[in-house]
Structure formats: C-alpha cells, structure tokens
Amino acid sequence: MLRVLIVDDSVFIRTVLSDLLNRAPDIEVIGTACNGVEALPMITELKPDVMTLDIQMPRMDGIETLRQIKNLSYKPKILILSTLLLEMPN
C-alpha cells in the first residue's frame, strides 16, 4: 500500500487529489496539510511514502518546505504539483 500525504493550500485541490488517489486500490491518503508548517510534523509522525507538494502556499511555500525536509531524518518521495501558468516566450 502506497501511503500519500497531500500538501496544498487549496481545499478544492486537496479534495480532488484525495478522491482520485483513494480510488486506487493500492494507494491510501493518510493526511492532508494546507502548507509546509502544517506538513513538516505530519511527515515525521505519519511517514508517508509519497508527498504531493504545491509550490505557492501561505506561511511556508513548497520551496521552503523542500529545504526543511532536507533536515528531517525521514524523507518521503515528493511530487511537486502547481497550478501556476507559465508564459512561454515566442
């Protein structure tokens, strides 16, 4: 069973990801967090195999969260998700 922690400031995105991932028979969403401040203790406590991580979040964004995870003794695999739109040059 793959254990997943979802970290995103959007309630909508957390709900959609949880619903989609929980449909898979070999995936279990073990927690959700709205920012890095909330996520860091959950990583230590829940020990997820995989963590989804939004880049833009209040209090502690995804980049700072990644920096902090480097200091933890337990490090899950991280899948970075973002709804940022990047404009490509012509």
MDAnalysis code that builds the backbone (N, CA, C; Angstrom):
import MDAnalysis as mda
import numpy as np

u = mda.Universe.empty(270, n_residues=90, atom_resindex=np.repeat(np.arange(90), 3), trajectory=True)
u.add_TopologyAttr("name", ["N", "CA", "C"] * 90)
u.add_TopologyAttr("resid", np.arange(1, 91))
u.add_TopologyAttr("resname", ["MET", "LEU", "ARG", "VAL", "LEU", "ILE", "VAL", "ASP", "ASP", "SER", "VAL", "PHE", "ILE", "ARG", "THR", "VAL", "LEU", "SER", "ASP", "LEU", "LEU", "ASN", "ARG", "ALA", "PRO", "ASP", "ILE", "GLU", "VAL", "ILE", "GLY", "THR", "ALA", "CYS", "ASN", "GLY", "VAL", "GLU", "ALA", "LEU", "PRO", "MET", "ILE", "THR", "GLU", "LEU", "LYS", "PRO", "ASP", "VAL", "MET", "THR", "LEU", "ASP", "ILE", "GLN", "MET", "PRO", "ARG", "MET", "ASP", "GLY", "ILE", "GLU", "THR", "LEU", "ARG", "GLN", "ILE", "LYS", "ASN", "LEU", "SER", "TYR", "LYS", "PRO", "LYS", "ILE", "LEU", "ILE", "LEU", "SER", "THR", "LEU", "LEU", "LEU", "GLU", "MET", "PRO", "ASN"])
u.atoms.positions = np.array([
    [0.840, -1.176, 0.000],
    [0.000, 0.000, 0.000],
    [0.888, 1.244, 0.000],
    [0.658, 2.151, -0.950],
    [1.391, 3.404, -1.048],
    [0.683, 4.448, -0.197],
    [1.399, 5.018, 0.759],
    [0.818, 5.991, 1.702],
    [1.196, 7.403, 1.253],
    [0.166, 8.258, 1.069],
    [0.361, 9.577, 0.471],
    [-0.081, 10.690, 1.419],
    [0.729, 11.748, 1.491],
    [0.381, 12.980, 2.191],
    [0.208, 14.055, 1.131],
    [-0.935, 14.754, 1.154],
    [-1.231, 15.805, 0.186],
    [-1.029, 17.156, 0.859],
    [-0.203, 18.024, 0.234],
    [0.067, 19.349, 0.793],
    [-0.270, 20.400, -0.267],
    [-1.341, 21.139, -0.017],
    [-1.803, 22.164, -0.953],
    [-2.689, 23.139, -0.191],
    [-2.565, 24.435, -0.478],
    [-3.389, 25.409, 0.234],
    [-4.835, 25.443, -0.256],
    [-5.115, 24.858, -1.402],
    [-6.468, 24.842, -1.948],
    [-7.252, 23.638, -1.428],
    [-8.354, 23.916, -0.749],
    [-9.234, 22.840, -0.267],
    [-9.741, 22.036, -1.455],
    [-10.045, 22.711, -2.537],
    [-10.549, 22.031, -3.738],
    [-9.525, 21.026, -4.261],
    [-8.283, 21.450, -4.419],
    [-7.235, 20.557, -4.928],
    [-6.996, 19.397, -3.964],
    [-6.954, 19.678, -2.667],
    [-6.762, 18.594, -1.690],
    [-7.891, 17.570, -1.795],
    [-9.106, 18.059, -1.946],
    [-10.267, 17.155, -2.041],
    [-10.221, 16.334, -3.319],
    [-9.955, 16.983, -4.451],
    [-9.905, 16.274, -5.735],
    [-8.793, 15.228, -5.728],
    [-7.597, 15.615, -5.278],
    [-6.488, 14.654, -5.230],
    [-6.806, 13.488, -4.292],
    [-7.357, 13.786, -3.133],
    [-7.719, 12.712, -2.187],
    [-8.709, 11.756, -2.802],
    [-9.746, 12.299, -3.423],
    [-10.764, 11.448, -4.043],
    [-10.174, 10.576, -5.147],
    [-9.346, 11.179, -6.002],
    [-8.737, 10.414, -7.099],
    [-7.794, 9.331, -6.588],
    [-6.925, 9.700, -5.666],
    [-5.951, 8.731, -5.168],
    [-6.596, 7.624, -4.352],
    [-7.625, 7.948, -3.584],
    [-8.286, 6.928, -2.768],
    [-9.060, 5.919, -3.603],
    [-9.304, 6.219, -4.866],
    [-9.975, 5.254, -5.756],
    [-9.057, 4.103, -6.149],
    [-7.771, 4.356, -6.111],
    [-6.805, 3.310, -6.475],
    [-6.707, 2.313, -5.322],
    [-6.773, 1.030, -5.619],
    [-6.777, 0.036, -4.549],
    [-5.464, -0.063, -3.772],
    [-4.369, 0.403, -4.350],
    [-3.070, 0.279, -3.685],
    [-2.519, 1.613, -3.179],
    [-3.401, 2.636, -3.073],
    [-2.993, 3.944, -2.580],
    [-3.906, 4.353, -1.432],
    [-3.296, 4.890, -0.376],
    [-4.060, 5.392, 0.763],
    [-3.588, 6.807, 1.090],
    [-4.509, 7.768, 1.079],
    [-4.191, 9.123, 1.502],
    [-4.242, 9.121, 3.026],
    [-3.099, 9.369, 3.645],
    [-3.015, 9.281, 5.110],
    [-3.124, 10.632, 5.794],
    [-3.123, 11.711, 4.990],
    [-3.264, 13.026, 5.579],
    [-3.209, 14.117, 4.543],
    [-3.685, 15.297, 4.949],
    [-3.598, 16.488, 4.102],
    [-3.132, 17.657, 4.967],
    [-2.436, 18.592, 4.322],
    [-1.969, 19.796, 5.008],
    [-2.137, 20.976, 4.065],
    [-2.342, 22.168, 4.643],
    [-2.567, 23.356, 3.814],
    [-1.308, 24.173, 3.572],
    [-0.196, 23.807, 4.202],
    [1.078, 24.500, 3.962],
    [2.213, 23.686, 4.584],
    [3.429, 24.161, 4.368],
    [4.595, 23.450, 4.874],
    [4.687, 23.405, 6.384],
    [4.236, 24.470, 7.041],
    [4.270, 24.496, 8.512],
    [3.446, 23.337, 9.071],
    [2.297, 23.104, 8.472],
    [1.434, 22.012, 8.909],
    [1.997, 20.651, 8.478],
    [2.632, 20.603, 7.316],
    [3.093, 19.335, 6.746],
    [4.308, 18.736, 7.447],
    [5.258, 19.576, 7.873],
    [6.516, 19.042, 8.415],
    [6.320, 18.087, 9.590],
    [5.526, 18.433, 10.613],
    [5.333, 17.460, 11.688],
    [4.563, 16.219, 11.229],
    [3.709, 16.384, 10.222],
    [2.955, 15.231, 9.713],
    [3.880, 14.238, 9.015],
    [4.924, 14.738, 8.355],
    [5.895, 13.851, 7.701],
    [6.568, 12.973, 8.747],
    [7.018, 13.584, 9.821],
    [7.689, 12.847, 10.891],
    [6.749, 11.857, 11.566],
    [5.511, 12.277, 11.794],
    [4.547, 11.434, 12.500],
    [3.971, 10.318, 11.625],
    [3.558, 10.661, 10.397],
    [2.840, 9.699, 9.548],
    [3.756, 8.874, 8.645],
    [4.945, 9.377, 8.355],
    [5.919, 8.713, 7.490],
    [5.300, 8.259, 6.152],
    [4.828, 9.228, 5.352],
    [4.258, 8.874, 4.053],
    [5.337, 8.364, 3.101],
    [4.934, 7.507, 2.176],
    [5.860, 7.054, 1.133],
    [6.061, 8.156, 0.101],
    [4.965, 8.856, -0.197],
    [4.948, 9.908, -1.214],
    [4.216, 11.112, -0.658],
    [4.650, 12.286, -1.092],
    [4.001, 13.525, -0.679],
    [3.790, 14.383, -1.915],
    [2.570, 14.876, -2.118],
    [2.353, 15.867, -3.168],
    [2.585, 17.229, -2.535],
    [3.202, 18.134, -3.272],
    [3.584, 19.421, -2.695],
    [3.309, 20.543, -3.686],
    [2.461, 21.481, -3.273],
    [2.195, 22.680, -4.061],
    [3.365, 23.639, -3.880],
    [3.619, 24.469, -4.877],
    [4.712, 25.429, -4.796],
    [4.280, 26.705, -4.078],
    [3.142, 27.255, -4.466],
    [2.681, 28.508, -3.866],
    [1.690, 28.219, -2.749],
    [2.103, 28.511, -1.514],
    [1.249, 28.333, -0.345],
    [1.584, 29.433, 0.653],
    [0.627, 29.800, 1.504],
    [0.919, 30.797, 2.543],
    [1.756, 30.187, 3.670],
    [2.307, 31.029, 4.489],
    [3.124, 30.685, 5.658],
    [4.441, 30.028, 5.277],
    [4.415, 28.865, 4.635],
    [5.635, 28.228, 4.162],
    [5.341, 27.608, 2.803],
    [5.978, 28.145, 1.764],
    [5.712, 27.649, 0.412],
    [6.434, 26.323, 0.158],
    [6.206, 25.789, -1.028],
    [6.767, 24.484, -1.363],
    [8.281, 24.454, -1.412],
    [8.896, 25.528, -1.889],
    [10.361, 25.566, -1.967],
    [10.979, 25.545, -0.570],
    [10.453, 26.360, 0.329],
    [10.970, 26.361, 1.706],
    [10.675, 25.027, 2.395],
    [9.530, 24.448, 2.094],
    [9.200, 23.138, 2.660],
    [10.224, 22.100, 2.226],
    [10.604, 22.118, 0.947],
    [11.645, 21.202, 0.462],
    [12.957, 21.407, 1.210],
    [13.324, 22.660, 1.436],
    [14.556, 22.947, 2.192],
    [14.493, 22.360, 3.607],
    [13.343, 22.481, 4.235],
    [13.174, 21.968, 5.593],
    [13.159, 20.435, 5.624],
    [12.594, 19.819, 4.599],
    [12.542, 18.351, 4.543],
    [13.953, 17.772, 4.487],
    [14.887, 18.485, 3.864],
    [16.274, 18.008, 3.810],
    [16.858, 17.802, 5.198],
    [16.334, 18.510, 6.197],
    [16.842, 18.402, 7.571],
    [16.149, 17.316, 8.392],
    [15.106, 16.700, 7.845],
    [14.377, 15.663, 8.578],
    [15.094, 14.326, 8.467],
    [14.911, 13.479, 9.441],
    [15.514, 12.144, 9.368],
    [14.742, 11.248, 8.414],
    [13.437, 11.507, 8.254],
    [12.622, 10.729, 7.314],
    [12.265, 11.624, 6.138],
    [12.529, 11.150, 4.923],
    [12.277, 11.935, 3.718],
    [11.429, 11.128, 2.732],
    [10.173, 11.540, 2.521],
    [9.342, 10.843, 1.536],
    [9.734, 11.248, 0.116],
    [9.306, 10.470, -0.855],
    [9.403, 10.881, -2.257],
    [8.440, 12.046, -2.413],
    [8.793, 13.014, -3.253],
    [7.974, 14.221, -3.375],
    [7.589, 14.443, -4.826],
    [6.293, 14.668, -5.023],
    [5.749, 15.008, -6.331],
    [5.275, 16.452, -6.246],
    [5.930, 17.342, -6.989],
    [5.571, 18.750, -6.951],
    [4.443, 18.998, -7.942],
    [3.378, 19.617, -7.436],
    [2.231, 19.978, -8.256],
    [2.045, 21.481, -8.178],
    [1.614, 22.089, -9.284],
    [1.370, 23.514, -9.264],
    [0.335, 23.875, -10.308],
    [-0.477, 24.847, -9.972],
    [-1.437, 25.363, -10.946],
    [-0.942, 26.665, -11.543],
    [0.336, 26.986, -11.333],
    [0.929, 28.179, -11.932],
    [0.947, 28.055, -13.451],
    [0.606, 29.127, -14.104],
    [0.695, 29.156, -15.568],
    [1.945, 29.919, -15.945],
    [2.769, 29.289, -16.749],
    [3.993, 29.946, -17.198],
    [3.813, 30.389, -18.631],
    [4.183, 31.622, -18.933],
    [4.099, 32.123, -20.279],
    [5.385, 31.770, -21.005],
    [5.260, 31.072, -22.097],
    [6.419, 30.666, -22.863],
    [6.777, 31.762, -23.866],
    [8.059, 32.062, -24.004],
    [8.468, 33.074, -24.990],
    [8.226, 32.559, -26.403],
    [7.985, 33.473, -27.321],
    [7.762, 33.088, -28.746],
    [9.020, 32.657, -29.409],
])
